[in-house]
Amino acid sequence: MKKITKLLLTGVALMGVALSVAGCSSKQTDDNSGGTKTLTMYQIGEKPKNYDTLIKKANKTIEKKYNAKLKINYIGYGDYAQKMAVIVSSGEAYDIAKADNYTLNAQKGAYADLTELLPKYASKAYKNLDSAYIKGNKVNGKLYALPVNANVSTTETIAFNKYYLDKYDIDISKVSSYSDLESALKKFHANEPNVVGFAAVKGFKSAADFDYPLSSRLPFAVDTSSNGDPTKIVNQYNSAQMLENLEALHSYYKKGYIAQDAATSTKEYLLDSKTWFARQEAQGPYDYGDQALNTAAGSKDAIVTKEITTPLKATGNAQMFNWVVGNASKNKTLSVKVLGLLNSDPDLLNGLVWGEEGKAWEKTGDADKIKLLPGYKADESMGAWMTGNNQILYTTTDVTDKEIATRDNTIKTAKESPILGFNPDTSKIKTQITNIQNVMDQYGDILNTGTAEPKATIKQMNKALKSAGYAEVQKELQTQYDKFLKAQK
């Protein structure tokens, strides 16, 4: 469930991280007790069905190069933020993990400082990164993550299950917003009342033209639309564009197009299933239009999308998927080396992302081109956007040279968000942010999934936010943002 997954990726973890985290040692030394090291990695999502086969092959390469192995522990999308918050606060000495609540946890000392380690021990992967990744992940001038080099710019879309579009002759030609979904959802629901019309689950975030200095789960944003003021940090829930989205979603919820337990559900709506009709998906240069979604769904013609936001190089893209090293890890340098290998060795990475060579895919006569075989299955591989450097991934024979050129040009010319690189210092407002997060835990899911009536709920939420210290946080963020903008001139 790619986009729902991505939206959860930008969700904020529980804020009650123990103060002891900041005191964890950041000394960059490894445990040199000898023998093959097994590095513990935490990953979000579902374990591939053939995980044992994939990791066995990968570990042969890793062990040969660095005398190390990876053990990947998978945590479900809906549970990742909470479980990682517990892991971090307990001081567990994991080695590598998908970052959660990256900026705030980096500021709290949860992650190892990789500013010097990445250029030294993962130089190839580091040099491959678009500058927006480095700019967007600096926290107080330091880098705490190796971002997965993928879609540094994206646009949000509504993806449709083409099986149902064709079966019921549903017209989506005029869809460019949530509000435009009404007629398509109505017709679908009339024919398939027991299938979810719009797939949304706990952690879902409705898309709008905003960028977020902390997280899309918190009510602090900069309006990036053509009519917005890019110099002000505002509560996105008070905007006309967000209200329009939420009112449309609430209407769909009341009509039964959205699951009635959406705000609490962690259900998986698999791309290759007929359990959904429409869903939100992000697309970027490496998706080659709808090809990435169709590949993940196991068909060349399974999904059709319509754009609902403007393409942007945003903080969320830069931090879409960050690999971090735990500050309590005894294998920091080795962890960086292994991450570097994962993001620079084509055979290693492609074997994980595409699955078993010879069964799922085979090479062609063209350089870096592969042909997918009947044995390819999306649940027997690891997602490209959440595994490693997409620049070294093979492309299928369906991807043309023209599409590759378009990809590269899009990455080069995409517009940057006004807040790209703005990662504020929250040390003075930690308590208020924790209180605000508690408020959003109460209201965020019921608003974004359409469960609650927007206007009345936002009014209640704003009252709670005021008591939680919203004004103090907004003022501090705006002060820092003003300084940031001034420094850019």
C-alpha positions as CSV (number, residue, x, y, z in Angstrom):
1,M,0.0,0.0,0.0
2,K,2.5,2.5,-1.2
3,K,1.0,5.9,-0.6
4,I,-0.8,5.2,2.6
5,T,2.5,3.7,3.6
6,K,4.2,7.0,2.6
7,L,1.8,9.1,4.5
8,L,2.3,7.0,7.6
9,L,6.1,7.5,7.0
10,T,5.6,11.2,7.6
11,G,3.6,10.6,10.7
12,V,4.9,11.7,14.1
13,A,5.9,9.2,16.8
14,L,4.9,9.5,20.4
15,M,6.7,12.5,21.8
16,G,7.5,11.1,25.3
17,V,11.0,10.1,24.5
18,A,13.0,9.7,27.7
19,L,15.4,12.5,28.5
20,S,18.1,9.9,28.8
21,V,18.2,9.5,25.0
22,A,20.0,12.8,24.7
23,G,22.7,11.4,27.0
24,C,23.4,8.4,24.8
25,S,27.0,8.2,23.7
26,S,27.7,9.6,20.2
27,K,31.3,8.3,20.2
28,Q,31.8,6.8,16.7
29,T,33.6,3.5,17.8
30,D,32.6,-0.1,17.1
31,D,32.5,-3.2,19.1
32,N,35.7,-4.9,18.0
33,S,35.1,-8.2,19.9
34,G,35.6,-10.2,16.7
35,G,33.6,-12.5,14.6
36,T,30.8,-11.8,12.1
37,K,28.6,-9.0,13.3
38,T,24.9,-9.3,13.0
39,L,23.4,-5.8,12.6
40,T,19.9,-5.2,13.8
41,M,17.7,-3.2,11.4
42,Y,14.2,-2.0,12.0
43,Q,12.0,-1.6,8.9
44,I,8.4,-0.5,8.4
45,G,5.9,-2.6,6.6
46,E,5.3,-6.3,6.0
47,K,8.0,-8.8,5.6
48,P,8.4,-10.2,2.1
49,K,7.1,-13.8,1.9
50,N,10.5,-14.9,0.6
51,Y,12.5,-12.8,3.1
52,D,14.7,-15.7,4.2
53,T,15.8,-16.2,0.5
54,L,16.4,-12.5,-0.2
55,I,18.3,-11.8,3.0
56,K,20.4,-14.9,2.7
57,K,21.7,-13.8,-0.7
58,A,22.2,-10.3,0.5
59,N,24.1,-11.3,3.5
60,K,26.6,-13.3,1.4
61,T,27.6,-10.0,-0.3
62,I,27.6,-8.1,3.0
63,E,29.6,-10.7,4.8
64,K,32.2,-11.0,2.1
65,K,32.7,-7.2,2.1
66,Y,32.5,-6.3,5.7
67,N,32.2,-9.6,7.7
68,A,28.7,-8.6,8.8
69,K,25.1,-9.7,8.3
70,L,21.7,-7.9,8.5
71,K,18.8,-9.0,10.5
72,I,15.7,-7.0,9.5
73,N,12.9,-6.7,12.0
74,Y,9.6,-5.6,10.4
75,I,7.0,-3.5,12.2
76,G,3.6,-2.8,10.6
77,Y,2.8,0.6,9.2
78,G,0.2,1.5,11.8
79,D,2.4,0.4,14.7
80,Y,5.8,1.6,13.6
81,A,5.7,5.1,15.2
82,Q,4.6,4.0,18.6
83,K,6.8,0.9,18.8
84,M,9.9,2.9,17.6
85,A,9.1,5.5,20.2
86,V,9.3,2.8,22.9
87,I,12.5,1.3,21.4
88,V,14.1,4.7,21.4
89,S,13.0,5.7,24.9
90,S,14.1,2.4,26.3
91,G,17.6,3.0,25.0
92,E,17.7,-0.3,23.0
93,A,21.0,-0.6,21.1
94,Y,19.7,-1.2,17.6
95,D,22.0,-0.5,14.7
96,I,20.0,0.7,11.8
97,A,16.3,1.8,11.5
98,K,13.9,3.7,9.3
99,A,13.8,7.1,11.0
100,D,10.6,8.1,12.6
101,N,9.9,11.7,13.6
102,Y,13.4,12.4,12.2
103,T,14.1,16.0,13.1
104,L,12.8,15.9,16.7
105,N,14.5,12.6,17.5
106,A,17.7,13.8,15.9
107,Q,17.6,16.9,18.2
108,K,17.0,14.7,21.2
109,G,20.1,12.6,20.5
110,A,18.4,9.4,19.4
111,Y,20.4,9.1,16.2
112,A,24.2,9.0,15.6
113,D,25.8,12.0,14.0
114,L,26.7,10.9,10.4
115,T,28.0,14.2,9.1
116,E,31.6,12.9,8.9
117,L,30.9,9.2,8.7
118,L,28.8,9.2,5.5
119,P,31.3,10.9,3.2
120,K,34.1,8.7,4.6
121,Y,32.4,5.3,4.8
122,A,29.5,5.5,2.4
123,S,31.1,7.9,-0.1
124,K,29.5,6.5,-3.3
125,A,26.0,6.6,-1.9
126,Y,26.6,10.0,-0.4
127,K,27.8,11.5,-3.7
128,N,24.8,10.1,-5.5
129,L,22.4,12.2,-3.4
130,D,20.6,15.2,-4.9
131,S,21.7,18.3,-2.9
132,A,18.1,18.7,-1.7
133,Y,18.5,15.5,0.4
134,I,21.4,16.9,2.2
135,K,19.8,20.3,2.6
136,G,16.5,18.9,3.7
137,N,18.1,16.6,6.4
138,K,20.5,18.9,8.1
139,V,19.5,19.4,11.7
140,N,21.4,22.2,13.5
141,G,24.1,21.9,10.7
142,K,24.6,18.2,11.1
143,L,23.4,15.2,9.1
144,Y,21.9,12.2,11.0
145,A,20.6,10.1,8.1
146,L,21.3,8.5,4.8
147,P,18.2,9.2,2.8
148,V,17.0,6.7,0.2
149,N,17.8,8.4,-3.1
150,A,14.4,8.2,-4.9
151,N,11.7,10.7,-5.6
152,V,13.2,14.0,-4.3
153,S,10.1,15.7,-5.8
154,T,6.6,14.4,-5.9
155,T,3.0,15.2,-6.6
156,E,0.1,13.7,-4.8
157,T,-2.5,11.8,-6.9
158,I,-5.7,9.8,-6.6
159,A,-5.0,6.3,-7.8
160,F,-7.9,4.2,-9.2
161,N,-8.3,0.5,-9.5
162,K,-8.6,0.1,-13.3
163,Y,-10.4,-3.2,-12.9
164,Y,-13.4,-1.3,-11.5
165,L,-13.1,1.6,-13.8
166,D,-13.5,-0.7,-16.8
167,K,-16.1,-3.0,-15.2
168,Y,-18.5,-0.1,-14.4
169,D,-17.4,2.4,-17.1
170,I,-16.5,5.1,-14.5
171,D,-15.3,8.4,-15.8
172,I,-12.5,10.1,-13.9
173,S,-11.4,12.6,-16.6
174,K,-12.4,15.6,-14.5
175,V,-10.8,14.5,-11.2
176,S,-8.3,17.0,-9.9
177,S,-9.3,17.2,-6.2
178,Y,-11.0,15.2,-3.5
179,S,-14.3,17.1,-4.2
180,D,-14.2,15.8,-7.8
181,L,-14.4,12.2,-6.6
182,E,-18.1,12.4,-5.8
183,S,-19.6,11.0,-9.0
184,A,-17.0,8.3,-9.4
185,L,-17.4,7.1,-5.8
186,K,-21.2,7.2,-6.0
187,K,-21.3,5.0,-9.1
188,F,-18.8,2.6,-7.7
189,H,-20.5,2.3,-4.3
190,A,-23.8,1.6,-6.0
191,N,-22.3,-1.4,-7.8
192,E,-19.9,-2.6,-5.0
193,P,-21.3,-1.6,-1.7
194,N,-19.1,-4.1,0.2
195,V,-15.8,-2.8,-1.3
196,V,-14.1,0.3,0.2
197,G,-14.5,3.2,-2.2
198,F,-11.7,5.3,-0.8
199,A,-8.9,3.6,1.2
200,A,-7.8,5.4,4.3
201,V,-6.5,4.1,7.6
202,K,-5.0,5.3,10.8
203,G,-2.2,7.8,10.0
204,F,-3.7,8.8,6.7
205,K,-2.9,12.4,5.8
206,S,-5.1,14.2,3.2
207,A,-2.9,15.9,0.6
208,A,-2.8,19.7,0.1
209,D,-0.2,22.2,-1.2
210,F,1.7,22.7,2.1
211,D,5.1,21.9,3.4
212,Y,5.8,21.2,7.1
213,P,8.7,22.4,9.3
214,L,8.1,19.6,11.8
215,S,5.7,16.9,10.4
216,S,2.6,16.7,8.4
217,R,0.9,15.3,11.5
218,L,1.5,18.6,13.4
219,P,-0.5,21.8,12.8
220,F,2.4,23.9,11.5
221,A,2.7,24.5,7.8
222,V,3.8,26.8,5.0
223,D,1.3,27.3,2.1
224,T,3.1,26.4,-1.1
225,S,0.1,27.0,-3.4
226,S,0.1,29.8,-5.9
227,N,-2.1,31.9,-3.7
228,G,-0.3,31.1,-0.4
229,D,2.1,33.2,1.6
230,P,5.4,31.2,1.7
231,T,6.8,33.4,4.5
232,K,4.3,32.4,7.2
233,I,3.9,29.4,9.3
234,V,0.2,28.6,9.8
235,N,-2.2,25.9,11.0
236,Q,-3.0,24.1,7.8
237,Y,-6.4,23.0,9.2
238,N,-7.5,26.6,9.2
239,S,-7.0,27.0,5.5
240,A,-9.6,26.9,2.8
241,Q,-7.9,24.2,0.8
242,M,-7.7,21.8,3.8
243,L,-11.3,22.5,4.9
244,E,-12.5,21.7,1.4
245,N,-10.6,18.4,1.4
246,L,-11.8,17.4,4.9
247,E,-15.4,18.3,4.1
248,A,-15.3,16.1,1.0
249,L,-13.8,13.2,2.9
250,H,-16.4,13.6,5.6
251,S,-19.1,13.5,3.0
252,Y,-17.7,10.3,1.6
253,Y,-17.4,8.8,5.1
254,K,-21.1,9.4,5.9
255,K,-22.1,7.9,2.6
256,G,-20.1,4.7,3.3
257,Y,-17.4,5.2,0.7
258,I,-14.7,5.2,3.5
259,A,-14.5,2.4,6.0
260,Q,-16.3,3.2,9.2
261,D,-13.3,2.2,11.3
262,A,-10.8,4.1,9.2
263,A,-9.5,6.3,12.0
264,T,-8.4,3.3,14.0
265,S,-7.8,0.7,11.3
266,T,-4.4,-0.6,10.3
267,K,-5.8,-2.8,7.5
268,E,-3.6,-3.4,4.4
269,Y,-5.1,-2.4,1.1
270,L,-2.8,-4.2,-1.2
271,L,-2.2,-2.7,-4.6
272,D,-2.8,-6.0,-6.4
273,S,-6.1,-6.6,-4.6
274,K,-9.7,-5.7,-5.4
275,T,-10.4,-4.5,-1.9
276,W,-10.4,-0.8,-2.9
277,F,-11.5,1.5,-5.7
278,A,-9.5,4.7,-5.0
279,R,-6.6,5.7,-2.8
280,Q,-4.1,8.5,-2.4
281,E,-0.6,7.9,-3.9
282,A,2.5,10.0,-4.3
283,Q,4.3,10.0,-7.6
284,G,7.8,11.2,-8.5
285,P,10.4,11.0,-11.3
286,Y,11.4,7.4,-10.5
287,D,7.8,6.2,-10.8
288,Y,7.7,6.9,-14.6
289,G,4.1,7.9,-14.5
290,D,1.9,5.0,-13.4
291,Q,4.5,2.4,-14.1
292,A,5.8,2.0,-10.6
293,L,2.3,1.4,-9.2
294,N,1.4,-1.0,-11.9
295,T,4.7,-2.9,-11.4
296,A,3.9,-3.2,-7.7
297,A,0.4,-4.3,-8.5
298,G,1.8,-7.0,-10.8
299,S,0.1,-5.7,-14.0
300,K,0.9,-3.3,-16.7
301,D,-2.6,-1.9,-16.6
302,A,-3.9,-2.1,-13.1
303,I,-3.9,1.5,-11.8
304,V,-4.6,4.9,-13.3
305,T,-3.8,8.1,-11.4
306,K,-4.9,11.8,-11.4
307,E,-2.8,14.6,-9.9
308,I,-4.3,16.6,-7.1
309,T,-1.3,18.7,-5.9
310,T,1.5,20.6,-7.5
311,P,4.9,18.8,-7.9
312,L,7.4,20.0,-5.3
313,K,10.8,19.3,-3.8
314,A,9.7,19.4,-0.2
315,T,11.0,18.5,3.2
316,G,8.8,15.5,3.2
317,N,10.5,14.2,0.0
318,A,14.0,14.8,1.4
319,Q,12.9,13.0,4.6
320,M,10.6,10.5,2.9
321,F,12.7,7.5,3.9
322,N,15.8,8.1,6.1
323,W,18.0,5.3,7.3
324,V,19.5,6.2,10.7
325,V,22.0,4.6,13.0
326,G,21.0,4.3,16.6
327,N,23.1,6.5,19.0
328,A,23.3,3.5,21.4
329,S,24.7,1.2,18.7
330,K,28.0,-0.4,19.3
331,N,28.6,-0.7,15.5
332,K,28.2,2.8,14.2
333,T,31.0,2.8,11.6
334,L,30.1,-0.7,10.4
335,S,26.4,0.2,10.1
336,V,27.3,3.2,7.9
337,K,29.5,0.9,5.7
338,V,26.7,-1.6,5.3
339,L,24.2,1.2,4.5
340,G,26.7,2.6,2.0
341,L,27.0,-0.9,0.4
342,L,23.3,-1.3,0.2
343,N,23.0,2.0,-1.6
344,S,26.0,1.6,-4.0
345,D,26.1,-2.1,-5.0
346,P,23.7,-2.7,-7.9
347,D,23.6,-6.5,-7.6
348,L,22.9,-6.3,-3.9
349,L,20.2,-3.7,-4.1
350,N,18.5,-5.1,-7.2
351,G,18.3,-8.5,-5.7
352,L,16.3,-7.1,-2.8
353,V,14.1,-4.7,-4.8
354,W,13.2,-6.9,-7.8
355,G,13.4,-10.3,-6.0
356,E,15.1,-13.5,-7.1
357,E,17.0,-13.2,-10.4
358,G,15.9,-15.9,-12.8
359,K,12.6,-16.4,-11.1
360,A,11.2,-12.8,-10.8
361,W,13.3,-11.1,-13.5
362,E,16.2,-11.5,-15.9
363,K,18.7,-9.2,-17.6
364,T,18.4,-8.2,-21.2
365,G,20.9,-7.2,-23.8
366,D,20.5,-3.5,-22.8
367,A,22.6,-2.1,-20.0
368,D,20.7,-1.8,-16.7
369,K,17.5,-3.1,-18.3
370,I,15.6,-6.1,-17.0
371,K,12.5,-8.1,-18.0
372,L,10.0,-9.1,-15.4
373,L,9.1,-12.8,-15.5
374,P,5.8,-14.5,-14.6
375,G,7.3,-15.4,-11.2
376,Y,7.6,-11.7,-10.2
377,K,5.4,-10.9,-7.2
378,A,5.2,-7.6,-5.3
379,D,5.1,-9.4,-1.9
380,E,8.3,-11.2,-2.7
381,S,10.5,-8.1,-3.0
382,M,11.3,-4.9,-1.1
383,G,10.0,-1.5,-2.1
384,A,12.4,0.6,-4.1
385,W,11.4,3.8,-2.3
386,M,12.1,2.3,1.1
387,T,15.2,0.2,0.5
388,G,18.0,2.0,-1.3
389,N,19.5,4.3,-4.0
390,N,17.0,4.3,-7.0
391,Q,19.7,5.7,-9.2
392,I,21.4,2.3,-9.4
393,L,18.2,0.2,-9.9
394,Y,17.6,-1.5,-13.1
395,T,14.7,-0.4,-15.2
396,T,12.2,-2.7,-16.9
397,T,12.0,-2.9,-20.6
398,D,8.8,-0.9,-20.4
399,V,10.7,2.2,-19.4
400,T,11.9,4.1,-22.5
401,D,15.0,6.2,-22.9
402,K,12.8,9.2,-23.3
403,E,11.1,8.5,-19.9
404,I,14.5,8.2,-18.3
405,A,15.6,11.5,-19.7
406,T,12.3,13.0,-18.4
407,R,13.0,11.6,-15.0
408,D,16.5,13.2,-14.9
409,N,15.2,16.5,-16.2
410,T,12.4,16.6,-13.6
411,I,14.8,16.0,-10.8
412,K,17.1,18.7,-12.1
413,T,14.4,21.4,-12.6
414,A,11.8,20.6,-9.9
415,K,10.8,23.6,-7.7
416,E,12.1,23.6,-4.2
417,S,9.9,24.3,-1.2
418,P,10.5,27.6,0.6
419,I,11.2,25.6,3.8
420,L,13.6,23.0,2.3
421,G,16.5,22.9,4.8
422,F,14.6,24.6,7.6
423,N,14.8,22.1,10.5
424,P,13.9,24.2,13.5
425,D,15.5,23.9,17.0
426,T,12.6,22.8,19.3
427,S,14.6,22.6,22.5
428,K,12.7,25.6,24.0
429,I,9.3,24.2,23.1
430,K,9.6,20.5,23.8
431,T,6.8,20.5,26.4
432,Q,4.4,22.4,24.2
433,I,5.1,20.2,21.2
434,T,4.4,17.1,23.3
435,N,1.1,18.6,24.4
436,I,0.2,19.5,20.9
437,Q,1.1,16.0,19.7
438,N,-1.3,14.6,22.3
439,V,-4.0,16.9,20.9
440,M,-3.3,15.8,17.3
441,D,-3.4,12.2,18.4
442,Q,-6.9,12.8,19.5
443,Y,-8.1,14.8,16.4
444,G,-5.7,14.1,13.5
445,D,-7.0,10.7,12.4
446,I,-10.7,11.4,12.8
447,L,-10.3,14.6,10.7
448,N,-8.1,13.2,7.9
449,T,-10.1,10.0,7.4
450,G,-13.4,11.9,7.2
451,T,-14.7,10.4,10.4
452,A,-15.5,13.7,12.1
453,E,-17.4,16.8,10.9
454,P,-14.6,19.2,10.0
455,K,-15.7,22.7,11.1
456,A,-16.9,21.7,14.6
457,T,-14.0,19.4,15.2
458,I,-11.4,21.9,14.1
459,K,-13.0,24.4,16.4
460,Q,-12.6,22.0,19.3
461,M,-9.1,21.1,18.2
462,N,-8.0,24.7,18.1
463,K,-9.3,25.3,21.6
464,A,-7.3,22.3,22.8
465,L,-4.2,23.5,20.8
466,K,-4.4,26.9,22.5
467,S,-4.4,25.3,25.9
468,A,-1.5,23.0,24.8
469,G,0.7,26.0,23.9
470,Y,0.2,26.4,20.2
471,A,0.8,30.2,20.2
472,E,4.3,29.8,21.9
473,V,5.3,27.1,19.4
474,Q,4.1,29.0,16.4
475,K,5.9,32.2,17.5
476,E,9.2,30.3,18.1
477,L,9.0,28.6,14.7
478,Q,8.1,31.8,12.9
479,T,11.0,33.6,14.6
480,Q,13.4,30.9,13.5
481,Y,11.9,30.8,10.0
482,D,12.3,34.5,9.6
483,K,16.0,34.1,10.3
484,F,16.2,31.2,7.9
485,L,14.6,33.2,5.1
486,K,16.8,36.2,5.7
487,A,19.9,34.0,5.5
488,Q,18.8,32.6,2.1
489,K,18.8,36.1,0.5
